[in-house]
Amino acid sequence: MKTPLRTILFLALSAISLSLRSQAPMELSLDSAIEYAIRYNKTLINSRYAIDKSTQAIRQAIAAGLPQASATINYTNYLGATASIQLSESMPASTIKFTPSSDFKVSVSQLIFNGNYYIGVQLSKLAKKMTEQSYLNDELDVKEQTIQAYYLVLANERILNIIRENKANAQLILEKTTNLVNAGILEETDVKKLSVMVTTVDNQIKSTERELELGYNLLRLHLGLESQQAVKLTSDLDQIALRYIFNASVTDTFNINNNVNYQMILTRELMAKRNIQMQKSSYLPTLAAYYSYTEKIKKPLFDISPKNVLGVTMNIPILSGGQRFAQLKQAKIEYDISENSKALLSQQLTIQERQLRYNYQNLYEQYLNQKTNKEVAREVLDKMNLKYQQGVISTLELTSANTDYLNAETNFTNVLMLLLNAELTLRKTNNKL
């Protein structure tokens, strides 16, 4: 009885240990978050499955031109049926009884020439290449979404910390003001105004906390984590800004060949060209060889079939009612469409990349302006706090300065987010994520 009890206790303790371990927050830097998303994101997992599937499709296409072998076992019972044979009118008719028969047959065939087969294998390889490029495109999307979610969480945490610090200062001023009111130095309306300011800041904290949780949920989704998994981000927003904004690659020359979407349309163009070749090859004959061996297990009374048969078959297309010609014309039209789409995408990507650079430059200028505005607002608030404690300014002036400071911090963080995302989009366009 002791052994089962020990086993149960061991399993229970193991379950508790695993539960506690799963509740521990997962610490993620920006780089480790990207690596984790690449490995566990559900969309990328399906994209990798698609690559594996395309690999098997290539093997299937190649296998169609390899030797094909099959074996059959037949048993036939004619249920007592007979046949009457009379060679001439002067001779009596002979009756032949169909006896049961059984045979074992092995057949081997080999495709010798088929134009569609060789082009089909090439198309299968191009299809795999397209799937791999699609995976790279999905990977870029997942990286971008993960980084944006990471930025969003850091920005909300930054704003939340500033608001909490501001609330602590406001509560301290409220306590001092309350003491002065109790001492009869200030009026009670000053306490009420400061109480409203503290309540407003508290509401901002609650709103930011909800936005922060939403950002964490979005990040968990991109990482492929369960919704209950706690996450702790270890990268600092200011360090990220130093890494990507002040060392930004916006001065790099745009190379359209690095863009994944452009690479994909080049592959589509090549597939359209191969499809033209396939339609042309449908005019060519198909040549195949076959061999069969038949072993009679139960021979009939009358049997003239040979055991070994070797043959060659050539299928020559002659007329198709214009079907092949129409298919060839369609393939050529598809190729023209792909060429036109390539030219259009080239123009779009060039214009888009220039617009992204303009947006980045505008946001960078706004970032510098908001940074100065934030620093000035902070200095003004510090001076207003000191003056209020000295009784030089009113509560209304202090509340106004506090609101201006919070707005300046929020605007600065929002512009910083926009600037980081603009730089991120530029890197994505150049395939440098």
The 8 nearest C-alpha neighbors of each residue, nearest first, counted from 0:
[[1, 2, 3, 4, 5, 6, 7, 8],
 [2, 0, 4, 3, 5, 6, 7, 8],
 [1, 3, 5, 4, 0, 6, 7, 8],
 [4, 2, 6, 5, 1, 0, 7, 8],
 [5, 3, 7, 1, 6, 2, 8, 0],
 [4, 6, 8, 2, 7, 3, 9, 1],
 [7, 5, 3, 9, 4, 8, 10, 2],
 [6, 8, 4, 10, 9, 5, 11, 3],
 [9, 7, 11, 5, 6, 10, 12, 4],
 [10, 8, 6, 12, 7, 11, 5, 13],
 [11, 9, 13, 7, 12, 8, 14, 6],
 [10, 12, 8, 14, 13, 9, 7, 15],
 [11, 13, 15, 9, 14, 10, 16, 8],
 [14, 12, 10, 16, 11, 15, 9, 17],
 [13, 15, 17, 11, 16, 12, 18, 10],
 [14, 16, 18, 12, 13, 17, 19, 11],
 [17, 15, 13, 19, 18, 14, 20, 12],
 [18, 16, 20, 14, 15, 19, 21, 13],
 [17, 19, 15, 21, 20, 16, 14, 22],
 [20, 18, 22, 16, 21, 17, 15, 23],
 [19, 21, 17, 23, 18, 22, 16, 15],
 [22, 20, 18, 19, 23, 17, 228, 24],
 [21, 23, 19, 20, 24, 18, 228, 229],
 [24, 22, 20, 21, 25, 19, 229, 228],
 [25, 23, 229, 230, 231, 26, 22, 228],
 [24, 26, 230, 231, 229, 27, 23, 228],
 [27, 25, 231, 232, 230, 24, 233, 28],
 [28, 26, 232, 32, 31, 233, 231, 25],
 [27, 29, 233, 234, 31, 30, 232, 32],
 [28, 30, 32, 31, 234, 33, 27, 149],
 [31, 29, 33, 32, 28, 34, 27, 35],
 [30, 32, 34, 28, 33, 29, 27, 35],
 [33, 31, 35, 29, 30, 34, 27, 28],
 [32, 34, 36, 30, 31, 35, 142, 37],
 [35, 33, 31, 37, 32, 36, 30, 38],
 [36, 34, 32, 38, 37, 33, 31, 39],
 [37, 35, 222, 40, 33, 39, 38, 34],
 [38, 36, 34, 35, 39, 40, 33, 43],
 [37, 39, 35, 36, 40, 34, 44, 43],
 [38, 40, 36, 223, 37, 35, 41, 222],
 [39, 41, 223, 36, 222, 43, 42, 37],
 [42, 40, 44, 43, 39, 223, 45, 221],
 [43, 41, 45, 44, 40, 46, 137, 141],
 [44, 42, 46, 45, 40, 41, 47, 138],
 [43, 45, 41, 47, 46, 42, 40, 48],
 [46, 44, 48, 42, 43, 47, 49, 41],
 [47, 45, 43, 49, 48, 44, 134, 42],
 [46, 48, 50, 44, 49, 45, 43, 51],
 [47, 49, 45, 51, 46, 50, 52, 44],
 [48, 50, 52, 46, 47, 51, 53, 45],
 [51, 49, 47, 53, 52, 48, 130, 131],
 [52, 50, 48, 54, 49, 53, 47, 55],
 [51, 53, 49, 55, 50, 54, 48, 56],
 [52, 54, 56, 50, 127, 55, 51, 49],
 [55, 53, 51, 57, 52, 56, 50, 58],
 [54, 56, 58, 52, 53, 57, 59, 51],
 [55, 57, 53, 59, 54, 58, 60, 52],
 [58, 56, 60, 54, 123, 59, 55, 61],
 [59, 57, 55, 61, 56, 60, 62, 54],
 [58, 60, 56, 62, 57, 61, 55, 63],
 [59, 61, 57, 58, 62, 63, 120, 56],
 [62, 60, 58, 63, 59, 64, 120, 57],
 [63, 61, 59, 65, 64, 60, 58, 66],
 [62, 64, 61, 60, 65, 59, 116, 67],
 [65, 63, 62, 110, 61, 66, 109, 116],
 [64, 66, 62, 63, 67, 109, 61, 110],
 [67, 65, 109, 108, 68, 64, 107, 110],
 [66, 68, 108, 107, 65, 109, 69, 63],
 [69, 67, 107, 106, 108, 66, 70, 105],
 [68, 70, 106, 105, 107, 71, 67, 104],
 [71, 69, 105, 104, 106, 72, 68, 103],
 [72, 70, 104, 103, 73, 105, 69, 102],
 [71, 73, 103, 102, 104, 74, 70, 101],
 [74, 72, 101, 102, 71, 103, 75, 100],
 [73, 75, 101, 100, 102, 76, 72, 99],
 [76, 74, 100, 99, 101, 77, 73, 98],
 [75, 77, 99, 78, 100, 74, 98, 79],
 [76, 78, 80, 79, 97, 99, 75, 98],
 [79, 77, 76, 80, 99, 97, 98, 75],
 [80, 78, 77, 81, 97, 96, 98, 76],
 [79, 81, 77, 78, 97, 96, 82, 98],
 [82, 80, 96, 95, 97, 79, 94, 83],
 [81, 83, 95, 94, 96, 84, 80, 97],
 [82, 84, 94, 93, 95, 92, 85, 81],
 [83, 85, 93, 92, 94, 86, 82, 95],
 [86, 84, 92, 87, 93, 91, 83, 90],
 [85, 87, 84, 90, 88, 92, 91, 89],
 [88, 86, 90, 89, 85, 91, 92, 84],
 [89, 87, 90, 85, 86, 91, 92, 84],
 [90, 88, 87, 91, 86, 85, 92, 93],
 [89, 91, 87, 88, 92, 85, 86, 93],
 [90, 92, 85, 93, 89, 88, 87, 86],
 [93, 91, 85, 84, 83, 90, 94, 86],
 [92, 94, 84, 83, 85, 91, 95, 82],
 [93, 95, 83, 82, 84, 96, 92, 81],
 [96, 94, 82, 81, 83, 97, 93, 84],
 [95, 97, 81, 98, 80, 82, 94, 79],
 [98, 96, 81, 80, 77, 95, 79, 99],
 [97, 99, 299, 96, 100, 77, 300, 76],
 [100, 98, 76, 75, 77, 299, 97, 101],
 [101, 99, 297, 75, 298, 299, 74, 98],
 [100, 102, 74, 297, 296, 73, 295, 75],
 [103, 101, 295, 296, 73, 294, 72, 104],
 [102, 104, 72, 294, 293, 71, 295, 73],
 [105, 103, 293, 71, 70, 292, 294, 72],
 [104, 106, 70, 292, 291, 69, 293, 71],
 [107, 105, 291, 69, 68, 290, 70, 292],
 [108, 106, 68, 290, 67, 289, 291, 69],
 [107, 109, 289, 67, 288, 66, 290, 68],
 [110, 108, 66, 288, 287, 111, 289, 67],
 [109, 111, 287, 64, 112, 288, 286, 108],
 [112, 110, 287, 286, 109, 288, 113, 285],
 [111, 113, 286, 285, 110, 114, 287, 284],
 [112, 114, 285, 116, 115, 286, 111, 117],
 [115, 113, 280, 116, 117, 118, 112, 283],
 [114, 116, 118, 277, 113, 117, 119, 280],
 [117, 115, 119, 113, 114, 118, 120, 64],
 [116, 118, 120, 119, 114, 115, 121, 113],
 [117, 119, 121, 115, 120, 116, 277, 122],
 [120, 118, 116, 122, 117, 121, 115, 123],
 [121, 119, 123, 117, 122, 118, 60, 61],
 [122, 120, 118, 124, 119, 123, 125, 117],
 [123, 121, 125, 119, 124, 120, 126, 118],
 [124, 122, 126, 120, 57, 121, 125, 119],
 [125, 123, 127, 121, 126, 122, 57, 128],
 [124, 126, 128, 122, 127, 123, 129, 121],
 [125, 127, 123, 129, 124, 128, 122, 130],
 [128, 126, 130, 124, 53, 129, 125, 131],
 [127, 129, 125, 131, 126, 130, 132, 124],
 [128, 130, 126, 132, 127, 131, 133, 125],
 [131, 129, 133, 127, 128, 132, 50, 134],
 [130, 132, 134, 128, 133, 129, 127, 50],
 [133, 131, 135, 129, 134, 130, 128, 136],
 [132, 134, 130, 136, 131, 135, 129, 137],
 [133, 135, 137, 131, 132, 136, 46, 138],
 [136, 134, 138, 132, 133, 137, 139, 131],
 [135, 137, 133, 139, 134, 138, 259, 132],
 [138, 136, 134, 140, 139, 135, 141, 133],
 [137, 139, 135, 141, 136, 140, 134, 142],
 [138, 140, 142, 136, 137, 141, 143, 135],
 [141, 139, 137, 143, 138, 142, 144, 136],
 [140, 142, 144, 138, 143, 139, 145, 137],
 [143, 141, 139, 145, 140, 144, 33, 138],
 [142, 144, 140, 146, 141, 145, 147, 139],
 [145, 143, 141, 147, 146, 142, 140, 148],
 [146, 144, 142, 148, 147, 143, 221, 141],
 [145, 147, 149, 143, 148, 144, 142, 150],
 [146, 148, 150, 144, 149, 145, 143, 151],
 [147, 149, 151, 145, 218, 150, 146, 144],
 [148, 150, 146, 152, 147, 151, 145, 153],
 [151, 149, 147, 153, 148, 152, 154, 146],
 [150, 152, 148, 154, 149, 153, 214, 147],
 [151, 153, 155, 214, 149, 154, 150, 211],
 [154, 152, 156, 150, 155, 151, 157, 236],
 [153, 155, 157, 151, 156, 152, 150, 158],
 [156, 154, 158, 152, 157, 153, 211, 159],
 [155, 157, 159, 153, 154, 158, 160, 152],
 [158, 156, 154, 160, 155, 159, 153, 161],
 [157, 159, 155, 161, 160, 156, 162, 154],
 [158, 160, 156, 162, 157, 161, 155, 163],
 [161, 159, 163, 157, 162, 158, 156, 164],
 [160, 162, 164, 158, 159, 163, 165, 157],
 [161, 163, 165, 159, 164, 160, 166, 158],
 [164, 162, 166, 160, 165, 161, 159, 167],
 [165, 163, 161, 167, 162, 166, 160, 168],
 [164, 166, 162, 168, 163, 167, 161, 169],
 [167, 165, 169, 163, 168, 164, 170, 162],
 [166, 168, 164, 170, 169, 165, 171, 163],
 [169, 167, 171, 165, 166, 170, 172, 164],
 [168, 170, 166, 172, 171, 167, 173, 165],
 [171, 169, 173, 167, 172, 168, 166, 174],
 [170, 172, 168, 174, 173, 169, 167, 175],
 [171, 173, 175, 169, 170, 174, 176, 168],
 [174, 172, 170, 176, 171, 175, 193, 177],
 [173, 175, 177, 171, 176, 172, 170, 178],
 [176, 174, 172, 178, 177, 173, 179, 171],
 [175, 177, 179, 173, 178, 174, 172, 180],
 [176, 178, 180, 174, 179, 175, 173, 190],
 [177, 179, 181, 175, 176, 180, 182, 174],
 [178, 180, 182, 176, 184, 181, 177, 185],
 [181, 179, 185, 183, 177, 182, 178, 184],
 [182, 180, 178, 183, 179, 177, 184, 185],
 [181, 183, 179, 180, 184, 178, 185, 177],
 [184, 182, 180, 181, 185, 179, 186, 178],
 [183, 185, 179, 182, 180, 186, 181, 178],
 [186, 184, 180, 183, 179, 187, 189, 176],
 [185, 187, 188, 180, 189, 184, 183, 190],
 [186, 188, 190, 189, 180, 191, 185, 177],
 [189, 187, 191, 190, 186, 192, 185, 193],
 [190, 188, 192, 187, 191, 186, 394, 193],
 [191, 189, 193, 187, 188, 192, 194, 177],
 [190, 192, 194, 188, 193, 189, 195, 187],
 [193, 191, 195, 189, 194, 190, 188, 196],
 [192, 194, 196, 190, 195, 191, 173, 197],
 [195, 193, 191, 197, 196, 192, 190, 198],
 [194, 196, 198, 192, 193, 197, 199, 191],
 [197, 195, 193, 199, 194, 198, 200, 192],
 [198, 196, 194, 200, 199, 195, 201, 169],
 [197, 199, 201, 195, 200, 196, 194, 202],
 [200, 198, 196, 202, 201, 197, 195, 203],
 [199, 201, 203, 197, 202, 198, 166, 196],
 [200, 202, 198, 204, 203, 199, 197, 205],
 [203, 201, 199, 205, 204, 200, 206, 198],
 [202, 204, 200, 206, 201, 205, 207, 199],
 [203, 205, 201, 207, 202, 206, 208, 159],
 [206, 204, 208, 202, 203, 207, 209, 201],
 [205, 207, 203, 209, 208, 204, 202, 210],
 [206, 208, 210, 204, 209, 205, 211, 203],
 [209, 207, 211, 205, 210, 206, 204, 212],
 [210, 208, 212, 206, 211, 207, 213, 205],
 [211, 209, 207, 213, 208, 212, 214, 206],
 [210, 212, 208, 214, 209, 213, 155, 152],
 [211, 213, 215, 209, 214, 210, 216, 208],
 [212, 214, 210, 216, 211, 215, 217, 209],
 [215, 213, 211, 217, 152, 212, 216, 151],
 [214, 216, 212, 218, 217, 213, 219, 211],
 [217, 215, 219, 213, 218, 214, 212, 220],
 [216, 218, 214, 220, 215, 219, 213, 148],
 [217, 219, 215, 148, 221, 220, 216, 222],
 [220, 218, 224, 222, 216, 217, 221, 223],
 [221, 219, 217, 223, 218, 222, 224, 216],
 [222, 220, 218, 223, 219, 145, 40, 36],
 [223, 221, 36, 219, 40, 220, 224, 218],
 [222, 224, 40, 220, 39, 221, 219, 41],
 [225, 223, 219, 222, 220, 226, 228, 221],
 [224, 226, 227, 228, 219, 223, 220, 229],
 [225, 227, 228, 224, 219, 216, 220, 229],
 [228, 226, 225, 229, 22, 224, 21, 219],
 [229, 227, 225, 226, 230, 22, 224, 24],
 [230, 228, 24, 25, 227, 22, 23, 231],
 [231, 229, 25, 24, 26, 228, 232, 27],
 [230, 232, 26, 25, 24, 27, 233, 229],
 [233, 231, 27, 26, 28, 234, 230, 29],
 [232, 234, 28, 27, 231, 26, 235, 29],
 [235, 233, 28, 232, 29, 236, 239, 238],
 [236, 234, 238, 237, 239, 233, 153, 232],
 [235, 237, 239, 238, 153, 240, 234, 154],
 [236, 238, 240, 239, 235, 241, 242, 234],
 [239, 237, 241, 235, 240, 236, 242, 234],
 [238, 240, 242, 236, 237, 241, 243, 235],
 [241, 239, 237, 244, 238, 242, 243, 236],
 [242, 240, 238, 245, 239, 243, 244, 237],
 [241, 243, 239, 240, 246, 238, 244, 245],
 [242, 244, 247, 246, 240, 241, 245, 239],
 [245, 243, 247, 240, 246, 241, 242, 419],
 [244, 246, 241, 247, 243, 242, 240, 248],
 [247, 245, 243, 244, 242, 248, 241, 240],
 [246, 248, 244, 243, 245, 249, 422, 250],
 [247, 249, 250, 251, 246, 426, 243, 422],
 [250, 248, 251, 247, 356, 425, 422, 252],
 [249, 251, 248, 252, 247, 253, 356, 246],
 [252, 250, 249, 248, 253, 254, 247, 429],
 [251, 253, 254, 250, 249, 248, 429, 255],
 [252, 254, 255, 251, 429, 352, 349, 257],
 [255, 253, 256, 257, 252, 429, 258, 251],
 [254, 256, 257, 258, 253, 261, 345, 429],
 [255, 257, 254, 258, 261, 262, 259, 429],
 [258, 256, 255, 254, 429, 430, 259, 262],
 [257, 259, 261, 255, 256, 260, 429, 430],
 [260, 258, 262, 261, 136, 263, 257, 132],
 [261, 259, 263, 262, 258, 264, 136, 132],
 [260, 262, 264, 263, 258, 259, 265, 256],
 [263, 261, 259, 265, 260, 264, 258, 266],
 [264, 262, 260, 266, 261, 265, 259, 132],
 [263, 265, 267, 261, 266, 262, 341, 268],
 [266, 264, 268, 262, 263, 267, 261, 269],
 [265, 267, 269, 263, 264, 268, 270, 262],
 [268, 266, 264, 270, 269, 265, 271, 263],
 [267, 269, 265, 271, 337, 266, 270, 264],
 [268, 270, 272, 266, 271, 267, 273, 265],
 [271, 269, 267, 273, 272, 268, 274, 266],
 [272, 270, 334, 274, 268, 269, 273, 267],
 [271, 273, 269, 275, 270, 274, 334, 268],
 [274, 272, 270, 276, 275, 271, 277, 269],
 [273, 275, 277, 271, 276, 272, 270, 330],
 [276, 274, 278, 272, 330, 273, 277, 331],
 [275, 277, 273, 279, 274, 278, 280, 272],
 [278, 276, 274, 280, 279, 275, 115, 118],
 [277, 279, 275, 327, 281, 280, 276, 274],
 [280, 278, 276, 277, 281, 282, 275, 327],
 [279, 281, 114, 277, 282, 283, 278, 115],
 [280, 282, 278, 279, 283, 277, 115, 114],
 [283, 281, 280, 279, 316, 284, 278, 323],
 [284, 282, 280, 281, 285, 114, 316, 315],
 [285, 283, 315, 314, 316, 286, 313, 282],
 [284, 286, 113, 314, 313, 112, 315, 283],
 [285, 287, 313, 112, 111, 312, 110, 314],
 [286, 288, 110, 111, 312, 109, 311, 313],
 [289, 287, 311, 109, 108, 310, 312, 110],
 [290, 288, 108, 310, 107, 309, 109, 311],
 [289, 291, 309, 107, 308, 106, 108, 310],
 [292, 290, 106, 308, 105, 307, 107, 293],
 [291, 293, 307, 105, 306, 104, 106, 308],
 [294, 292, 104, 306, 103, 105, 295, 291],
 [293, 295, 103, 102, 296, 104, 306, 292],
 [296, 294, 102, 298, 297, 101, 103, 293],
 [295, 297, 102, 101, 294, 298, 103, 100],
 [298, 296, 101, 100, 295, 102, 299, 99],
 [297, 299, 100, 295, 296, 300, 101, 302],
 [300, 298, 301, 100, 98, 302, 99, 297],
 [301, 299, 302, 298, 98, 97, 96, 95],
 [300, 302, 299, 303, 298, 97, 95, 98],
 [303, 301, 304, 299, 300, 298, 305, 295],
 [302, 304, 305, 301, 306, 299, 300, 298],
 [303, 305, 302, 306, 293, 307, 301, 295],
 [306, 304, 307, 303, 308, 293, 292, 302],
 [305, 307, 293, 292, 294, 304, 308, 291],
 [308, 306, 292, 305, 291, 293, 309, 290],
 [307, 309, 291, 290, 292, 310, 306, 305],
 [310, 308, 290, 289, 291, 307, 311, 288],
 [309, 311, 289, 288, 290, 308, 312, 287],
 [310, 312, 288, 287, 289, 313, 309, 286],
 [313, 311, 287, 286, 288, 314, 310, 285],
 [314, 312, 286, 285, 315, 287, 284, 311],
 [313, 315, 285, 284, 316, 312, 286, 287],
 [314, 316, 284, 313, 317, 285, 283, 282],
 [317, 315, 282, 284, 318, 314, 283, 319],
 [316, 318, 315, 319, 282, 284, 283, 314],
 [317, 319, 320, 316, 321, 322, 323, 282],
 [320, 318, 321, 322, 323, 317, 316, 324],
 [319, 321, 322, 318, 323, 324, 317, 325],
 [320, 322, 324, 319, 323, 325, 318, 326],
 [323, 321, 325, 324, 319, 320, 326, 327],
 [324, 322, 326, 325, 321, 327, 319, 278],
 [323, 325, 327, 321, 326, 322, 328, 278],
 [326, 324, 328, 322, 327, 323, 321, 329],
 [327, 325, 323, 329, 324, 328, 322, 330],
 [326, 328, 330, 324, 278, 325, 329, 323],
 [329, 327, 325, 331, 330, 326, 332, 324],
 [330, 328, 332, 326, 327, 331, 333, 325],
 [329, 331, 333, 327, 275, 332, 328, 274],
 [332, 330, 334, 328, 333, 329, 275, 335],
 [331, 333, 335, 329, 334, 330, 336, 328],
 [334, 332, 336, 330, 331, 335, 329, 337],
 [333, 335, 271, 331, 337, 332, 336, 272],
 [336, 334, 332, 338, 333, 337, 339, 331],
 [335, 337, 333, 339, 334, 338, 340, 332],
 [336, 338, 340, 334, 268, 339, 335, 341],
 [339, 337, 341, 335, 340, 336, 334, 342],
 [338, 340, 336, 342, 341, 337, 343, 335],
 [341, 339, 337, 343, 338, 342, 344, 336],
 [340, 342, 338, 344, 339, 343, 337, 345],
 [343, 341, 345, 339, 340, 344, 338, 346],
 [342, 344, 340, 346, 345, 341, 339, 347],
 [345, 343, 347, 341, 346, 342, 348, 340],
 [344, 346, 342, 348, 343, 347, 341, 349],
 [347, 345, 349, 343, 344, 348, 350, 342],
 [346, 348, 344, 350, 349, 345, 351, 343],
 [349, 347, 351, 345, 350, 346, 352, 344],
 [348, 350, 346, 352, 351, 347, 345, 353],
 [351, 349, 353, 347, 352, 348, 354, 346],
 [352, 350, 348, 354, 353, 349, 347, 355],
 [351, 353, 355, 349, 354, 350, 348, 356],
 [352, 354, 356, 350, 355, 351, 357, 349],
 [353, 355, 357, 351, 356, 352, 358, 350],
 [356, 354, 358, 352, 353, 357, 359, 351],
 [355, 357, 359, 353, 354, 358, 360, 352],
 [358, 356, 354, 360, 355, 359, 361, 353],
 [359, 357, 355, 361, 356, 360, 362, 354],
 [358, 360, 356, 362, 357, 361, 421, 363],
 [359, 361, 363, 357, 362, 358, 356, 364],
 [362, 360, 358, 364, 363, 359, 357, 365],
 [363, 361, 365, 359, 364, 360, 418, 366],
 [364, 362, 366, 360, 365, 361, 359, 367],
 [363, 365, 361, 367, 366, 362, 368, 360],
 [366, 364, 362, 368, 363, 367, 369, 361],
 [365, 367, 363, 369, 364, 368, 414, 362],
 [368, 366, 370, 364, 365, 369, 363, 371],
 [367, 369, 365, 371, 366, 370, 372, 364],
 [370, 368, 372, 411, 366, 371, 367, 373],
 [369, 371, 367, 373, 372, 368, 366, 411],
 [372, 370, 374, 368, 369, 373, 375, 367],
 [371, 373, 369, 375, 370, 374, 376, 368],
 [374, 372, 407, 376, 370, 371, 375, 408],
 [373, 375, 377, 371, 376, 372, 378, 370],
 [374, 376, 378, 372, 377, 373, 379, 371],
 [377, 375, 404, 379, 373, 374, 378, 372],
 [376, 378, 380, 374, 375, 379, 404, 373],
 [377, 379, 375, 381, 380, 376, 382, 374],
 [380, 378, 376, 382, 377, 381, 383, 375],
 [379, 381, 383, 377, 382, 400, 378, 384],
 [382, 380, 384, 378, 383, 379, 377, 385],
 [381, 383, 385, 379, 384, 380, 386, 378],
 [384, 382, 380, 386, 385, 381, 397, 387],
 [385, 383, 387, 381, 382, 386, 380, 388],
 [384, 386, 382, 388, 383, 387, 389, 381],
 [387, 385, 389, 383, 391, 388, 384, 392],
 [388, 386, 390, 384, 392, 389, 385, 391],
 [387, 389, 385, 386, 390, 384, 391, 172],
 [388, 390, 386, 387, 391, 385, 392, 384],
 [391, 389, 387, 388, 392, 386, 393, 385],
 [390, 392, 386, 389, 387, 393, 388, 385],
 [393, 391, 387, 390, 386, 396, 394, 397],
 [394, 392, 395, 396, 397, 387, 391, 390],
 [395, 393, 397, 396, 189, 398, 192, 392],
 [394, 396, 398, 393, 397, 399, 192, 392],
 [397, 395, 399, 393, 394, 398, 400, 392],
 [396, 398, 394, 400, 399, 395, 383, 401],
 [399, 397, 401, 395, 396, 400, 394, 402],
 [398, 400, 396, 402, 401, 397, 395, 403],
 [401, 399, 403, 397, 380, 402, 398, 404],
 [400, 402, 398, 404, 399, 403, 380, 397],
 [403, 401, 399, 405, 404, 400, 406, 398],
 [404, 402, 400, 406, 401, 405, 407, 399],
 [403, 405, 376, 407, 401, 402, 406, 377],
 [406, 404, 408, 402, 407, 403, 409, 401],
 [405, 407, 409, 403, 404, 408, 410, 402],
 [406, 408, 373, 404, 410, 405, 409, 411],
 [409, 407, 411, 405, 406, 410, 373, 412],
 [408, 410, 406, 412, 411, 407, 413, 405],
 [411, 409, 413, 407, 412, 408, 406, 414],
 [412, 410, 369, 408, 414, 409, 413, 407],
 [411, 413, 415, 409, 414, 410, 416, 408],
 [412, 414, 416, 410, 415, 411, 409, 417],
 [415, 413, 417, 411, 416, 412, 366, 418],
 [414, 416, 412, 418, 413, 417, 411, 419],
 [417, 415, 413, 419, 414, 418, 420, 412],
 [416, 418, 414, 420, 415, 419, 421, 413],
 [417, 419, 421, 415, 416, 420, 362, 414],
 [420, 418, 422, 416, 421, 417, 423, 415],
 [419, 421, 423, 417, 422, 418, 424, 416],
 [422, 420, 418, 424, 423, 419, 359, 417],
 [421, 423, 425, 419, 420, 424, 418, 426],
 [422, 424, 420, 426, 421, 425, 419, 427],
 [425, 423, 427, 421, 426, 422, 420, 428],
 [426, 424, 422, 428, 427, 423, 421, 429],
 [425, 427, 431, 429, 423, 424, 428, 432],
 [426, 428, 430, 424, 429, 425, 432, 431],
 [429, 427, 425, 426, 430, 258, 424, 352],
 [428, 430, 426, 427, 431, 258, 257, 425],
 [431, 429, 427, 428, 258, 432, 257, 426],
 [430, 432, 426, 429, 427, 428, 425, 257],
 [431, 427, 426, 430, 139, 142, 423, 143]]
